[in-house]
Amino acid sequence: MLRRYIQTPALPSAQPFSHPKDAPEVTPYSPPTADQLLAIRVNAGIEELAQTERFAHAEADLIEAIVEGVGQFAAGEFAPLNRIGDTEGARLENGVVRLPDGFKAAYDAYVEQGWNAIASPLAHGGQGLPFTLSCNVLENLGAANMAFNLLPMLSVGAIEALEHHGSKDQQAKYLPNLVSGKWSGTMNLTEPAAGSDVGALRSTAVPVTDGPHAGKYRITGQKIYITWGEHDLSDNIIHLVLARLPDAPEGTRGISLFLVPKYHVNDDGSLGARNDLKCVSLEHKLGINASPTCVMSYGDNGDCIGELVGHENKGLAAMFTMMNNARINVGNQGNQIAERATQQAMAYARDRVQSARAGSPDKSSVAIIEHPDVRRMLLRMKALTEGCRALLYYCAGQVDRGNLGDEAAKNRADIIVPLLKAWGTDIGVEVAGLGIQIHGGMGFVEETGAAQHWRDSRIAPIYEGTNGIQAADLVTRKLGIEGGEAMIALFDTIAREAAGEPTLAHLAQDCAAIARWMRDEASLDDRLAGSVPFCTMAAVAVAGWQLMKQAAAVAAGAAPSLSATKPVTVRFFLDRIVPEAAGLKAGAIAGADLLYALPAEALAG
Ligand SMILES: Cc1cc2nc3c(=O)[nH]c(=O)nc-3n(C[C@H](O)[C@H](O)[C@H](O)COP(=O)(O)OP(=O)(O)OC[C@H]3O[C@@H](n4cnc5c(N)ncnc54)[C@H](O)[C@@H]3O)c2cc1C
């Protein structure tokens, strides 16, 4: 008989999930606060950041209060809505997107408690804390409820884009309400014929020359797959939309960025008339059902008004600010779903009794956590999750240093972003899949929620630039930073610092050698053919290196509550995950010839 899992005490006002059978409830989310704090200290280096003038207020007590506070908030308010969000999902009713009961109240509480404003500038009502802390807010919210978390996540990206590219007037008009969370933001790139190839987009923007909107632009076009493109949780929605001006050059050089509000905003900040834009349909999806994925139509009546953000035809560069941020946050989603799936699998494995342990003289049946293969899966899940978290906070710390003007850290962050996005989301799917495996048949049916984690996880390798596109970015643009020396220096550093861990040192040396080969000898086809295995190798090398630092810190007395587990998970990562990554070398340097040995008709015929 399965134990009935108990939900967190702060139940939503939502109707409880009802299932025809007497089903076990989903394991509640328990924030991994100690591991998060360790990663924030060791991998992001928060104490060093707090020594700078800008982040002087990021003192240890405050950091702990934030990490603990948001963990509890996420567990109490967002996690209980995860199941109902999956089963009921978002609905489009007469042009309005509705979420299940409980979402509005939870979002209001999120805004009221100020979680949205953590890393935004003080000048616009934010708390001016490091980006690292905003990653932690999203980590907790997303582990609690990945689909819901996409709402604040997209807003964080819109804030960043306006902070860097908006005019002073736009910042004054739009940022305070975006920063508080009263308004939310979206990102509109994709069109039916423009997916990975953003340059193919056809939405248009025509300058308005007279009337009340003179100086602005009339936007026309359809955007697909727009996350939280329409909903009634925030008072206004600020859409950031890519479109083309008349006579703009073809491709990515002719794209401009526009701010298109759902409701016009009057000069005194009050909301005006509704803009000419709407959600025409919602996608039916494999997962993240509580995140409305909208087909958006702009300018059906010829009256959709937007403002230019930044310069004409420089929209993609401006959007990249938002996309870079979003790529880190999507990599974070891999970590989030892995954490949640691991917690769920651990609880189930301790509870489910099957067979005696084969290697034990005691022939009574034991919980499946006692069987070697289940141990292997559980430790793998835990090691991958912790490795991903270490990589996430290392990346976040480099972003913070880059924002303080440290050029080398900015370059380092640029190199890490595709590793985090691609590998982080790949391991999210892998770990969620292992979670199902540990549940056996109970994982394949929906009751336990293990299947939801896997279904939710599957989008992350696709959106925000597919993982294939991330790997291509790594071996082209990112390999080009400082003529390849920035990337090679990273691997050389790992090889040097991992001298006591020969397997990791060899992996880092291999990565450096592959980077040199790709830079100096390989054709572009050869580079792209090996890009995905190389991206995985590089990610595992950096994650292993950062885990090594965690293990050393724990051995020196940091995080006493992790003193038993951390050495084991790090050992597992270094002894089991790192050698697998090293085995990818053959694929990374194999070149493209075999891939093109068959013409497309023969391959697919
Ligand atoms: C749930 C969901 C939410 C989304 N949210 C948003 C959003 O808020 N805003 C937004 O603008 N978009 C959003 N998207 C769109 C998403 O970013 C795109 O789906 C993604 O970029 C891939 O584009 P595509 O679907 O057209 O796939 P395609 O571009 O058709 O790619 C198909 C396959 O071909 C590969 N491929 C394509 N081109 C190349 C190439 N040059 N080299 C190598 N491989 C290639 C891809 O890697 C992929 O495996 C969302 C999508 C979904 C499903």
PDBQT file of the ligand as one rigid body, heavy atoms in Angstrom, charges set to zero:
ROOT
HETATM    1  C1  LIG A 701       5.978  26.136 -24.897  1.00  0.00    +0.000 C 
HETATM    2  C2  LIG A 701       6.753  27.100 -25.743  1.00  0.00    +0.000 A 
HETATM    3  C3  LIG A 701       6.978  28.386 -25.279  1.00  0.00    +0.000 A 
HETATM    4  C4  LIG A 701       7.662  29.301 -26.072  1.00  0.00    +0.000 A 
HETATM    5  N1  LIG A 701       7.796  30.604 -25.650  1.00  0.00    +0.000 NA
HETATM    6  C5  LIG A 701       8.246  31.543 -26.529  1.00  0.00    +0.000 A 
HETATM    7  C6  LIG A 701       8.186  32.938 -26.211  1.00  0.00    +0.000 A 
HETATM    8  O1  LIG A 701       7.754  33.336 -25.127  1.00  0.00    +0.000 OA
HETATM    9  N2  LIG A 701       8.596  33.830 -27.148  1.00  0.00    +0.000 N 
HETATM   10  C7  LIG A 701       9.082  33.445 -28.373  1.00  0.00    +0.000 A 
HETATM   11  O2  LIG A 701       9.435  34.300 -29.167  1.00  0.00    +0.000 OA
HETATM   12  N3  LIG A 701       9.168  32.122 -28.696  1.00  0.00    +0.000 NA
HETATM   13  C8  LIG A 701       8.760  31.168 -27.806  1.00  0.00    +0.000 A 
HETATM   14  N4  LIG A 701       8.813  29.827 -28.133  1.00  0.00    +0.000 N 
HETATM   15  C9  LIG A 701       9.386  29.445 -29.407  1.00  0.00    +0.000 C 
HETATM   16  C10 LIG A 701      10.704  28.716 -29.263  1.00  0.00    +0.000 C 
HETATM   17  O3  LIG A 701      11.720  29.591 -28.873  1.00  0.00    +0.000 OA
HETATM   18  C11 LIG A 701      10.976  28.003 -30.592  1.00  0.00    +0.000 C 
HETATM   19  O4  LIG A 701      10.080  26.913 -30.655  1.00  0.00    +0.000 OA
HETATM   20  C12 LIG A 701      12.408  27.536 -30.730  1.00  0.00    +0.000 C 
HETATM   21  O5  LIG A 701      13.258  28.636 -30.868  1.00  0.00    +0.000 OA
HETATM   22  C13 LIG A 701      12.615  26.605 -31.930  1.00  0.00    +0.000 C 
HETATM   23  O6  LIG A 701      12.019  27.110 -33.091  1.00  0.00    +0.000 OA
HETATM   24  P1  LIG A 701      11.052  26.149 -33.941  1.00  0.00    +0.000 P 
HETATM   25  O7  LIG A 701      10.037  25.600 -33.009  1.00  0.00    +0.000 OA
HETATM   26  O8  LIG A 701      10.554  26.907 -35.109  1.00  0.00    +0.000 OA
HETATM   27  O9  LIG A 701      11.952  24.962 -34.396  1.00  0.00    +0.000 OA
HETATM   28  P2  LIG A 701      12.864  24.938 -35.721  1.00  0.00    +0.000 P 
HETATM   29  O10 LIG A 701      13.649  26.196 -35.825  1.00  0.00    +0.000 OA
HETATM   30  O11 LIG A 701      12.024  24.545 -36.873  1.00  0.00    +0.000 OA
HETATM   31  O12 LIG A 701      13.874  23.751 -35.355  1.00  0.00    +0.000 OA
HETATM   32  C14 LIG A 701      13.555  22.362 -35.523  1.00  0.00    +0.000 C 
HETATM   33  C15 LIG A 701      14.810  21.544 -35.297  1.00  0.00    +0.000 C 
HETATM   34  O13 LIG A 701      15.810  21.893 -36.259  1.00  0.00    +0.000 OA
HETATM   35  C16 LIG A 701      16.996  22.326 -35.624  1.00  0.00    +0.000 C 
HETATM   36  N5  LIG A 701      17.568  23.441 -36.372  1.00  0.00    +0.000 N 
HETATM   37  C17 LIG A 701      16.920  24.497 -36.910  1.00  0.00    +0.000 A 
HETATM   38  N6  LIG A 701      17.792  25.324 -37.488  1.00  0.00    +0.000 NA
HETATM   39  C18 LIG A 701      19.014  24.808 -37.315  1.00  0.00    +0.000 A 
HETATM   40  C19 LIG A 701      20.336  25.208 -37.671  1.00  0.00    +0.000 A 
HETATM   41  N7  LIG A 701      20.571  26.331 -38.321  1.00  0.00    +0.000 N 
HETATM   42  N8  LIG A 701      21.360  24.414 -37.297  1.00  0.00    +0.000 NA
HETATM   43  C20 LIG A 701      21.156  23.278 -36.623  1.00  0.00    +0.000 A 
HETATM   44  N9  LIG A 701      19.933  22.851 -36.249  1.00  0.00    +0.000 NA
HETATM   45  C21 LIG A 701      18.878  23.600 -36.589  1.00  0.00    +0.000 A 
HETATM   46  C22 LIG A 701      16.576  22.752 -34.220  1.00  0.00    +0.000 C 
HETATM   47  O14 LIG A 701      17.657  22.653 -33.290  1.00  0.00    +0.000 OA
HETATM   48  C23 LIG A 701      15.455  21.778 -33.932  1.00  0.00    +0.000 C 
HETATM   49  O15 LIG A 701      15.978  20.580 -33.445  1.00  0.00    +0.000 OA
HETATM   50  C24 LIG A 701       8.166  28.895 -27.323  1.00  0.00    +0.000 A 
HETATM   51  C25 LIG A 701       7.969  27.584 -27.768  1.00  0.00    +0.000 A 
HETATM   52  C26 LIG A 701       7.250  26.699 -27.012  1.00  0.00    +0.000 A 
HETATM   53  C27 LIG A 701       6.993  25.309 -27.552  1.00  0.00    +0.000 C 
ENDROOT
TORSDOF 0
